[in-house]
Amino acid sequence: MVAAALVGCGSDGSVSVDESALAPSRADYVLGADRVCSRYEDRVEAEAETRFALGPDDVRVDGSRVVFRPGRRPRDAEIEAFATDFAIPSLRQQLAELRSLRAPEGEEARVTRIYDGAATAIDSLAAEPALLSDQAATRRLFAPSTKLARDYGIRVCGL
């Protein structure tokens, strides 16, 4: 890729770089975004297991939703505290890391729309963290940005 990015060398030894050659392909971008989201989902699952003394089969993160196995679900107040203390800050960090990824050339606006929608949903969740206890409400909250992400090809992120 470096060879493709080099446009030419000047007689003074300077090198010019075609910046568009450094932008990732959509496939590479999607892989990177899914990798970021997978890492954050793993962190939230691990924290939930530790905080609620659960086994690895007792909780899973599905995008923005934390799903507990029947009979292993903590009380709503505990889930709300978990949302406030850990899940929402993790979603914000995940979103910041996703925004830091360089978008494919010409697709910056589309990627920004995905993340702006996710930011709105995260802000709504932060304003009412009890929503994390209601999987249907959380799904509805993130549905617009999740649809945009899926349409783009991002599969792991449930933004």
C-alpha positions as CSV (number, residue, x, y, z in Angstrom):
1,M,0.0,0.0,0.0
2,V,2.9,2.4,0.7
3,A,4.1,1.9,-2.9
4,A,0.7,2.8,-4.2
5,A,0.5,5.9,-2.0
6,L,3.7,7.4,-3.3
7,V,3.0,9.6,-6.3
8,G,6.5,10.7,-7.0
9,C,9.8,12.0,-5.7
10,G,10.9,15.5,-6.4
11,S,14.4,16.4,-7.4
12,D,14.9,17.8,-4.0
13,G,14.3,14.4,-2.4
14,S,10.8,15.3,-1.2
15,V,8.0,12.7,-1.6
16,S,4.4,13.6,-2.4
17,V,1.7,11.3,-1.2
18,D,-1.7,10.7,-2.7
19,E,-3.8,11.0,0.5
20,S,-6.8,9.2,-1.1
21,A,-4.6,6.1,-1.5
22,L,-4.3,6.0,2.3
23,A,-8.1,5.8,2.8
24,P,-9.3,2.2,3.6
25,S,-11.6,0.3,1.3
26,R,-15.1,-0.1,2.5
27,A,-14.4,-3.8,3.3
28,D,-11.3,-2.8,5.4
29,Y,-13.3,-0.1,7.1
30,V,-16.1,-2.5,8.0
31,L,-13.6,-5.0,9.4
32,G,-12.0,-2.4,11.5
33,A,-15.3,-1.1,12.8
34,D,-16.5,-4.6,13.6
35,R,-13.2,-5.3,15.4
36,V,-13.7,-2.2,17.6
37,C,-17.3,-3.2,18.4
38,S,-16.3,-6.8,19.2
39,R,-13.6,-5.6,21.6
40,Y,-16.1,-3.3,23.4
41,E,-18.8,-6.0,23.6
42,D,-16.3,-8.4,25.1
43,R,-15.3,-5.7,27.7
44,V,-18.9,-5.1,28.7
45,E,-19.7,-8.8,29.0
46,A,-16.6,-9.4,31.1
47,E,-17.5,-6.5,33.4
48,A,-21.1,-7.7,33.7
49,E,-19.9,-11.2,34.6
50,T,-17.6,-9.8,37.3
51,R,-20.0,-7.3,38.7
52,F,-23.0,-9.6,38.9
53,A,-21.0,-12.8,39.6
54,L,-22.2,-14.5,36.4
55,G,-20.8,-17.2,34.3
56,P,-19.9,-16.6,30.6
57,D,-23.2,-18.2,29.4
58,D,-25.3,-16.0,31.7
59,V,-24.8,-12.7,29.9
60,R,-24.0,-11.5,26.4
61,V,-23.9,-8.2,24.7
62,D,-25.8,-7.9,21.5
63,G,-24.8,-4.5,20.1
64,S,-26.1,-2.0,22.5
65,R,-28.2,-4.5,24.5
66,V,-27.1,-6.5,27.5
67,V,-28.9,-9.8,27.5
68,F,-29.1,-12.0,30.6
69,R,-30.0,-15.6,30.7
70,P,-33.4,-16.3,32.3
71,G,-33.0,-16.7,36.0
72,R,-29.7,-14.9,36.0
73,R,-30.9,-11.4,35.4
74,P,-29.9,-8.8,38.1
75,R,-32.5,-6.5,39.5
76,D,-33.4,-3.4,37.4
77,A,-31.7,-1.1,39.9
78,E,-28.4,-3.0,39.5
79,I,-28.7,-2.9,35.7
80,E,-29.4,0.8,35.8
81,A,-26.2,1.3,38.0
82,F,-24.2,-0.8,35.6
83,A,-25.5,1.3,32.7
84,T,-24.5,4.5,34.3
85,D,-21.2,3.3,35.7
86,F,-19.9,1.2,32.9
87,A,-22.1,0.4,29.8
88,I,-22.9,4.0,28.8
89,P,-19.3,5.2,29.2
90,S,-18.1,2.2,27.2
91,L,-20.6,3.0,24.4
92,R,-19.2,6.6,24.4
93,Q,-15.6,5.3,24.2
94,Q,-16.5,2.8,21.5
95,L,-18.2,5.6,19.5
96,A,-15.1,7.8,19.9
97,E,-12.9,5.0,18.6
98,L,-15.2,4.4,15.7
99,R,-15.2,8.0,14.8
100,S,-11.4,8.0,14.8
101,L,-11.3,5.4,12.1
102,R,-10.6,7.0,8.7
103,A,-13.6,6.5,6.5
104,P,-13.4,5.3,2.9
105,E,-12.9,8.1,0.4
106,G,-16.2,9.8,-0.4
107,E,-18.1,7.9,2.3
108,E,-17.3,10.2,5.2
109,A,-20.9,11.7,5.3
110,R,-22.5,8.3,5.3
111,V,-20.3,7.0,8.2
112,T,-20.9,10.3,10.1
113,R,-24.7,9.8,9.9
114,I,-24.4,6.3,11.4
115,Y,-22.4,7.6,14.3
116,D,-24.5,10.8,14.8
117,G,-27.5,8.5,15.2
118,A,-25.7,6.3,17.6
119,A,-24.6,9.4,19.6
120,T,-28.3,10.5,19.9
121,A,-29.3,7.1,21.1
122,I,-26.4,7.0,23.7
123,D,-27.5,10.4,24.9
124,S,-31.0,9.2,25.3
125,L,-29.8,6.1,27.2
126,A,-27.7,8.3,29.4
127,A,-30.7,10.5,30.2
128,E,-32.7,7.4,31.1
129,P,-30.3,4.6,32.0
130,A,-33.2,2.4,33.2
131,L,-33.9,1.7,29.5
132,L,-31.0,-0.7,29.5
133,S,-33.2,-3.0,31.6
134,D,-35.7,-3.1,28.8
135,Q,-34.3,-4.9,25.7
136,A,-37.2,-3.9,23.4
137,A,-36.8,-0.2,24.4
138,T,-33.0,-0.3,23.9
139,R,-33.5,-2.0,20.5
140,R,-36.0,0.7,19.4
141,L,-33.6,3.4,20.7
142,F,-30.7,2.2,18.6
143,A,-32.8,0.9,15.6
144,P,-32.2,3.8,13.3
145,S,-28.4,3.8,13.6
146,T,-28.2,0.0,13.7
147,K,-30.1,-0.1,10.4
148,L,-27.7,2.5,8.8
149,A,-24.7,0.4,10.1
150,R,-26.2,-2.8,8.7
151,D,-26.9,-1.2,5.4
152,Y,-23.3,-0.1,5.3
153,G,-22.1,-3.6,6.0
154,I,-21.1,-3.2,9.7
155,R,-22.4,-6.3,11.4
156,V,-21.0,-6.4,15.0
157,C,-21.9,-2.9,16.0
158,G,-25.4,-2.5,17.3
159,L,-25.2,1.2,17.4
